[in-house]
Amino acid sequence: MGSFRFQIVTVILLCLFLSSSNHIWARECIHHCHKRLAICNQYCLDMNVGVTCQTKCVKGYEKCTTTRCGLNDRY
């Protein structure tokens, strides 16, 4: 019975560790997408192009967070 409890505790700790690693990875991934968004927006400003350029930047950001980071929610 004692080893069963140990196994349960081990599984719970492993799940907590993996979920915290996923949160760190997701945060870094979102940061990467946000960095790309900032570069794109700066390009739009530097080139003095209109709102459609910035709209493309936002769509690129949303695509990045959805496909690269695996997030369905938009942040």
ROMAR-919859 format. One record per residue: residue in three letters; x, y, z of N, C-alpha, C in turn. Coordinates in nm, 2 decimals, padded with zeros to 4 digits. Atoms other than C-alpha are relative to their C-alpha. Layout:
ROMAR-919859
 rest n_east n_north   n_up ca_east ca_north  ca_up c_east c_north   c_up
  ala      X       Y      Z       X        Y      Z      X       Y      Z
...
END
This chain:
ROMAR-919859
 rest n_east n_north   n_up ca_east ca_north  ca_up c_east c_north   c_up
  met  00.08  -00.12  00.00   00.00    00.00  00.00  00.09   00.13  00.00
  gly -00.09  -00.12 -00.01   00.29    00.24  00.08  00.06   00.03 -00.14
  ser -00.06  -00.03  00.13   00.45    00.20 -00.27 -00.11   00.05 -00.09
  phe  00.11  -00.06  00.08   00.11    00.27 -00.43 -00.01   00.15  00.02
  arg  00.01  -00.14 -00.03   00.09    00.60 -00.25  00.12   00.08 -00.06
  phe -00.12  -00.06  00.05   00.45    00.67 -00.35 -00.02   00.02 -00.15
  gln  00.03  -00.01  00.15   00.35    00.61 -00.72 -00.09   00.11 -00.03
  ile  00.10  -00.11  00.02   00.05    00.84 -00.69  00.07   00.13  00.02
  val -00.07  -00.13 -00.03   00.26    01.12 -00.54  00.10   00.03 -00.11
  thr -00.10  -00.02  00.11   00.53    01.07 -00.81 -00.07   00.04 -00.12
  val  00.07  -00.04  00.12   00.27    01.09 -01.09 -00.05   00.14  00.02
  ile  00.05  -00.13 -00.02   00.11    01.40 -00.94  00.12   00.10 -00.01
  leu -00.11  -00.09  00.01   00.45    01.57 -00.90  00.05   00.01 -00.15
  leu -00.05   00.00  00.13   00.55    01.47 -01.25 -00.10   00.08 -00.09
  cys  00.10  -00.08  00.07   00.22    01.62 -01.39  00.02   00.15  00.03
  leu -00.02  -00.14 -00.03   00.28    01.94 -01.20  00.13   00.06 -00.07
  phe -00.13  -00.04  00.06   00.64    01.96 -01.33 -00.02   00.02 -00.15
  leu  00.02  -00.01  00.14   00.53    01.90 -01.69 -00.09   00.12 -00.03
  ser  00.09  -00.11  00.03   00.24    02.15 -01.67  00.08   00.13  00.02
  ser -00.08  -00.13 -00.01   00.48    02.42 -01.54  00.10   00.02 -00.11
  ser -00.09  -00.01  00.12   00.72    02.34 -01.82 -00.07   00.05 -00.12
  asn  00.09  -00.04  00.11   00.44    02.38 -02.07 -00.03   00.15  00.01
  his  00.03  -00.15 -00.02   00.35    02.72 -01.92  00.12   00.08 -00.04
  ile -00.12  -00.07  00.03   00.71    02.83 -01.95  00.02   00.00 -00.15
  trp -00.02   00.01  00.15   00.73    02.71 -02.31 -00.10   00.09 -00.07
  ala  00.10  -00.08  00.07   00.40    02.87 -02.40  00.03   00.15  00.02
  arg -00.03  -00.14 -00.02   00.51    03.20 -02.25  00.11   00.05 -00.09
  glu -00.11  -00.03  00.09   00.83    03.19 -02.44 -00.04   00.01 -00.15
  cys  00.06   00.01  00.13   00.64    03.10 -02.76 -00.08   00.13 -00.03
  ile  00.08  -00.12  00.01   00.40    03.39 -02.71  00.09   00.12 -00.01
  his -00.09  -00.11  00.01   00.69    03.62 -02.65  00.07   00.01 -00.14
  his -00.06   00.00  00.14   00.85    03.51 -02.98 -00.10   00.06 -00.10
  cys  00.10  -00.05  00.09   00.52    03.58 -03.16 -00.02   00.15  00.02
  his  00.02  -00.14 -00.03   00.49    03.92 -02.99  00.12   00.08 -00.06
  lys -00.12  -00.07  00.05   00.85    04.01 -03.09 -00.01   00.01 -00.15
  arg  00.02  -00.01  00.14   00.77    03.93 -03.45 -00.11   00.10 -00.04
  leu  00.11  -00.11  00.02   00.45    04.15 -03.42  00.06   00.13  00.01
  ala -00.06  -00.13 -00.02   00.66    04.44 -03.29  00.09   00.03 -00.12
  ile -00.08  -00.02  00.12   00.91    04.40 -03.58 -00.08   00.04 -00.12
  cys  00.09  -00.03  00.11   00.63    04.39 -03.83 -00.06   00.14  00.01
  asn  00.06  -00.14 -00.02   00.46    04.70 -03.68  00.10   00.11 -00.02
  gln -00.11  -00.10  00.02   00.79    04.89 -03.68  00.03   00.01 -00.15
  tyr -00.01  -00.01  00.15   00.83    04.80 -04.05 -00.11   00.08 -00.06
  cys  00.11  -00.07  00.05   00.49    04.93 -04.12  00.01   00.15  00.02
  leu -00.02  -00.14 -00.04   00.57    05.26 -03.94  00.12   00.06 -00.09
  asp -00.12  -00.05  00.07   00.92    05.29 -04.11 -00.03   00.02 -00.15
  met  00.03  -00.01  00.15   00.78    05.23 -04.46 -00.12   00.09 -00.02
  asn  00.12  -00.09  00.01   00.48    05.46 -04.39 -00.11  -00.06 -00.08
  val  00.11   00.07  00.07   00.23    05.21 -04.51 -00.12   00.00  00.09
  gly  00.12  -00.02 -00.08  -00.13    05.21 -04.40 -00.04  -00.11  00.10
  val  00.06   00.08 -00.11  -00.35    05.02 -04.16  00.00  -00.15 -00.05
  thr  00.00   00.14  00.05  -00.36    04.71 -04.39  00.13  -00.07  00.03
  cys -00.12   00.06 -00.04   00.00    04.65 -04.31  00.00  -00.05  00.14
  gln  00.01   00.03 -00.14  -00.06    04.65 -03.94 -00.11  -00.11  00.02
  thr  00.10   00.11 -00.01  -00.37    04.43 -03.99  00.06  -00.13 -00.04
  lys -00.07   00.12  00.03  -00.15    04.18 -04.16  00.09  -00.05  00.11
  cys -00.09   00.03 -00.11   00.09    04.20 -03.87 -00.08  -00.07  00.11
  val  00.08   00.06 -00.11  -00.19    04.12 -03.62 -00.05  -00.14 -00.04
  lys  00.03   00.13  00.05  -00.31    03.83 -03.84  00.11  -00.10  00.01
  gly -00.12   00.08 -00.01   00.04    03.70 -03.85  00.03  -00.04  00.14
  tyr -00.02   00.03 -00.14   00.06    03.72 -03.47 -00.10  -00.11  00.04
  glu  00.11   00.10 -00.04  -00.27    03.53 -03.43  00.03  -00.13 -00.06
  lys -00.04   00.13  00.06  -00.15    03.27 -03.67  00.12  -00.06  00.07
  cys -00.12   00.05 -00.07   00.18    03.24 -03.49 -00.04  -00.06  00.13
  thr  00.05   00.05 -00.13   00.01    03.19 -03.15 -00.08  -00.13 -00.01
  thr  00.08   00.12  00.02  -00.23    02.94 -03.29  00.07  -00.12 -00.05
  thr -00.07   00.11  00.06  -00.01    02.73 -03.51  00.13  -00.04  00.07
  arg -00.13   00.03 -00.06   00.33    02.76 -03.35 -00.01  -00.03  00.15
  cys  00.02   00.01 -00.14   00.22    02.79 -02.99 -00.11  -00.10  00.04
  gly  00.10   00.09 -00.02  -00.08    02.57 -03.02 -00.11   00.06  00.09
  leu  00.10  -00.07 -00.08  -00.31    02.83 -02.86 -00.12   00.03 -00.08
  asn  00.12  -00.04  00.08  -00.67    02.86 -02.97 -00.06   00.13  00.04
  asp  00.04  -00.13 -00.05  -00.74    03.16 -02.76  00.09   00.11 -00.05
  arg -00.08  -00.11  00.04  -00.62    03.50 -02.88  00.03   00.08  00.11
  tyr -00.05  -00.08 -00.11  -00.41    03.69 -02.64  00.04   00.14 -00.05
END
